[in-house]
């Protein structure tokens, strides 16, 4: 793609990066076939190629974002399926991230939209506030269906209420521990990202990770001071806030590395993993953090990426279960982790099936299912139909957002892959297998 940025514009690092990304696009349109919003809506401007034209026009002319551009950029899930498909290596992720920052700086959203985004920014990355919000949502949940039918802001609030769990999760069995000793001779030392939303919605995921890793001989640490990875606000274009959250975690993990050492930073939420692995790029211009950020990005490992290199021993699974594996977009497209989770589940004794259209997003995408509830629900229902068509006993995935999203449309148990692996190699049976889900 030909570009016409001025030398002065290219002095800005973000613009220079975006210009190089734009130049790689050859207009082939392969991305349109795998873009969830284009497949659903059929609008060229709701495809990666269409959005690239909008972004190019906005950045090249150095103009504030307008309502049309914002509408179509907001509809992007950042699922990154287009990057997996693209034969030219267009880094759409960095391009759309830059566009969102530009939108945040130059476009004044309607008041109701600004308020909702401010609430999401204040609540979701903060476990204490999130717990309080979930408790409050319990009393408003009966109104969720009515509110979703009203459209607009009420529909978004109704979606938030519908997504809230009907009961509080059991507390983590390691809640009061910052270090968990290995059960066998120490093989290494890893930090596990507790996360923000996941630590509230499903602490059992990190519990399962901790049990399995300590049985394998790893000391597990939960460093004090670690917080949200920054992904939630990053995808809303709030660059300063996301970078600050990244720096906080980098400081905490660097201290551990320089102290007793770390073999890896283990991530059990693939959405977080994609962002943490991008810390090096996000902070490339910061002289105090560029090197440290890159080191953390290199040390970050999805739990399945880490386990595939371990000797897990012989599985102890006594049940024959068929698992439909849902590959989260942040896993398969964001991190290019595709075969490892399936191989681990198969080795553990599960029969693994893959649904049709496995490359398409379920509609979760961080806060997307709240900000774009109509599109997100249509994508969820399409995903659920494909998953149920495999006739599985349960669905496995590696991202809490997908678990929450898909659970709203099926009675099938939706279980994190690590909880199944922990069970297969000596841990407790996941409680979700004993519970029915409401549609």
N, C-alpha and C positions, 0 to 999 in steps of 0.2 A: 504494500500500500504506500503510495506517495504521500509524503507529509510536507508541510510548509511552516514549520515552527521557525521563529526568528532566533538569532544567536542569543539575544537577551533572554528569551523564554527558556532556552536550553541551559542557561546558567543555573536554573532551578533543578536540583537533583531528581525530584519526583517526575518533573516534566520530561527530563532527558531520558529517564527509564521508560516512561510511557511512549515516548517517540520511537524508541527502539523496538518496543513491543508492537506498536502499530505498523511499523515497516515490515514486520514478519508476516502480517496477514495478507493472504493472496486471494481473498474473496471466494474461496472454493465452496463454502456453504456446507461442508461436511458437519460442522458443529450444529447446524439447525436440526439435523435428524436425531440428535441425542440430547437436545435441550428440552427439559421438562416443560417449560412455559411455552415454547414454540409448539411442541407436540400437542399441548393442551389447548392453546389459544389460536395458533395458526397465524399470528401477527409477526411479520419480519422484524419489527422493532422489539419484539419480545424474544428474539433469538440473540445469541452472542454476536453474530455478524451485524445485526441491526443496532445493537447496543454499542458496538465498536464505532460505527459511523456517528452515533449520537455523541459519544465520548470524544472522538476526534474533533468533531465540529465545535464542541464546547471548549476543549482545552486549546485547540489551535487558534481559535478566535479570542481566547482569553476572556470569555464572557461568563457572567453569572449563570448558574443553572436555571432553567425554566421549568414550568410545571410538566410539560410533555416529557422532557428528558428525565426528570425526577420520577415520574410515574413508571417509566419502563426500566429504569435502573433499580427502583424499589422492588420491582417484580422479579428481579434476578435472585435466585436462591443461593448463589455462590456455591452451587453443588460441584462445579468444576468438571462436569462431564465433558464439556467442550474441550478442555485441555487434554483429556485422555484421547479424544477423537482427532484433534487437530494434527495434520501431517506436517505443519510448518513450525511447530513449537511455540505458538503464541501463548505467552504467559498472561492469560486473561485474568487470573487472580489478582496480580499486582496492578493491572490496568483498572479493573473495576474498584479495587480498594482505593486507588488514587481518585477515581471519579467520585466515590462516596465522601472522601475527605473534602473535595472541592464543593460538593453539594452542601455539606454541613457548614462550610465557611461562607457560601455565597447565596444560599437559598433560605428564605424564611418560610418554614412550614406553617400550615394552619395551626391555630392554638391547640385544638384537641389532639393533633398529631404530636406537637411538641411536648404536651403534658404526658401523653402515653409513653413516649420514648424516654422522657425524664424519669418516669416511674420505673420503667424497665431497667434503666441504667442504675438507679438507686437501690433497687430491690434484688434483682437476680444475682448480681455478683457478691452479695452480702448474705451469708448463710443465716445470720440471726434475723435479719429483716425478712428473708425469704420464708423462714419457718413461721414467723408471725403472719405473713401474707397468706400462707397455706391454711393456717388455723382460721383466719378470718374468712377465707374463701369457702370453707365448709358450710357456713351459714347462708352464703349467697348462691351456692351451687344449684339449688332447685330452680333458680331463675335463669340459669344459663341457656336453656333451650329457647325460651321466649326472647331473650336478649339477642341471640344469634340470628333470629328471624327479622330483627328490626333493621339490620344493616348499619353501616357507618361505625362510629365509635362504640355504640352499644354492642354490635356484633363482635368487635374485638374484645370487649370486656367479657362478653358471654363465652368467647373462646377461652379466655384466661381461666374463667371459673370451671369450664368443662375439663380443661387440662389438669386442674388441681387434683391431687389424689384424694380418695374418699376417706383414707385413714392415714395416720402418721406412720412413717417407717420405724422399724425397731432401731434403737441406737446401735452404733458401732460397738462391737465387742472390744475394739482397741481404742475407744474414744479417749481414754486418759493416758495413752502411751505415746511417747514421741519416738521410741525405739522398740522394736520387737526382735528378740534374739532368734537366731536360726535353731531348728530342732535337731540338726545334725552338725557336723563339723562345718565351720564357716567357710563358704565358697566365695563370698563377695558381699558387697554392701550397696543397696539401692535406695533411692528415695521414690516414694509414690505420691503423685499429685492427688491431694484430697479433692480438689475442685470445689466449686461453689454449689451449683444446682444439684449435682450428683450426690454430694455429701449430705444433702437434705433429703432428696427423693429416694435414694437407694444406697445407703452406706454399706449394704451387704456386698456391693460390687468390689469395693476396696478391701472389705473383710476377706472375701474369697481370694483376692489377689495376694493378700498378706499371708494367709494360711498356706497357699500353694508355694509361694516363694520361700517361706521359712522352712517348709518341709524339704525343699530342694537345697537348703543350706545357705540361703541369703539372709543377711541381716537387713531389716526394713526400717527406714526412718521416715518420720513425718515431721519435717523441720518446722519449728515455730516461725511464724511470720509469713509463711507462704499463703497466697490468696488466689483469686480468680486469674486465669491465664490471660485475660484481656480480649478473648474472642468475641464476647457478646457486644461490647462497645466498639470493638474494631470494625465489625460488620455494619455498624450504624454510622461509620465515618468519624467517630470521636477519637481522633488520632492521639491527642495528648493524654487522654484518660487510658487508652489501651497501652500506650508506651509506658506510662507510669506503672501500670499493673505488671507489665512485663519486667520492668526494672526491679520491682520489689521481689519477684520470684527469682530473677537472675542473682540478686544479692544473696538471697537465702541459700540457693543451691550452690553458688560459688563458695560460700562460707563452708558448707559441708564438704565440698570437693577439696578445699584447701586445708580442712581439718582432718577428719578420719578417712576422707576419700569416698568417692562414689564410682560405681561401675556403670550406672545408668540412672536416668530419670525416667521412671515408668509412668506411662499415661494409660488410663483405662477408659477415657472418653475421647473417641477419635477426633471429635470437633476441636478439642483442646490440643490434641497432638498436632494437627495441621498448623495451628497458630504458633505453638511453641517451636516447631521446626522451622518457622519463618522468622523467629526473633532476630536472627543474624541479619536478615534483610531489613526488617523493621527499624533496627537501630544501627544500620550501617554508617550513618553520618554522625553518630554520637561518639566522640573520641574516648569518653569514659566507659562506654558500654559495648562498642562494636565488637571487640575481640571476645569479651566475656559472653555476649549474646550468641555469637557464632559457636562458641564452645558448648553452650547449653543446647543449642539447636542440634548439634552433632551427637550429644549424649542422650537426647530424648528418644525413647523407644515405646511404641505401642506394646502392650503386654503380650500380644500374640507374636509380634516381631521379635520380642525377647525370648519367649518360650520356645519358639521353633528351633532355637539353637541349643536348647537344654535337653538332657536325658530325663524324661519324666517318669521312666520306669514302666511297669505294666499297669494298665487301667484296671479298675475294680468295679466297673459298671455292671450291674446285675440285670438291668432292664434294656430291652430293645426298643429304641425310640428313633423316630424319624424327625429330623430337624430341617426346617426350611431356613436356609441361611440368608439373611438380609445384610448385604454389604453396604454399610453407611457410605454416603458420598465422600465424606471427609476421610474415610479409610481407603476406598478403592481409587478415587480420583485425586483427593488432596495429598495422600501419602503413598499412593501406588502400592498399597498392601492388599493383595487379592487372594492368593492361594494359601497363605499361611493360616488364617483362621479356619478355613475349611479342612485343611490337612490335619490340624490339631484336633478338630472335632471328630474326624474320621478315625484318627489314631486312637482316640479315646473310646471308640466303640459305637459312636452314633452313625446312623445312616443320614447322609447330608444331601439335601436336594436344593437346587437353585431355581428361583422363580423366573418366569419370563419377564422381560424388561427390567432385569436386575440393575441396569445402569441408571434407571430413572429414580429421582429423589422421592422420598416418602412425604415430603412437604414440611418437615420439621425445621431444619436449617436455622438453628439458633432461635431467634425470636420471630422468624418468618411466619410460623403458624399463628402467631398473635397479630402481627402487622398485616398479613395478607391471608386472612382466614378462609376466604372462598376458594382461592387457588390451592391453598394448603390442604383443605378438606378433599377437594377433587383428586389431588395427587395421592393423598392417604388412601382414599377408597379404591383407587386404581391399584395401588401397591398391595392393599389387603386382598383384593380379588386375585391377584397373581400369586400371592403367598398361599392363600387358602386352596388354590387350584392344585398345589403340590400334595395336598392331603397329608400334612405333617401332624405330628403330635404337639409340636411347639415351634416357635420361631426363635432363632438366635441372632444376635447382633452385637456390635461393639461400641454403641453410642447411646447415652442416656436420653438424648433428644429423640432419637428414633424409637426407643422403647416407649416413651411417653406418647409420642404421636401415633404409632401403630396400635397401641393398646386401646386407643379411643374408638377403633373401628372393627375390632374382632374379639371373639371369646378365647382365641388361642393364647396360651401363656407366651409372653415375650420375655426372654431371659438373656442376660448378658453372657457372652461366650465364656468368660472367665469363671462364672458361677457353675456352668456345666463342666468345665475342665476341672475345677476344684473338687466337685462331686465325684467325677470319674476317677480321680487319683487320691481318694481318701477323705474328702471333705463331706459336709452334710448335704443332703438332698435339698435342692432349691425349694423354698416354700411356695413359689409361684406354681409349681406342679400340683399342689394340693388345693389351689384356689381357682375359682371360676372368674372370668372377666365379664364385665357388663359391656354391652354394645352401646 
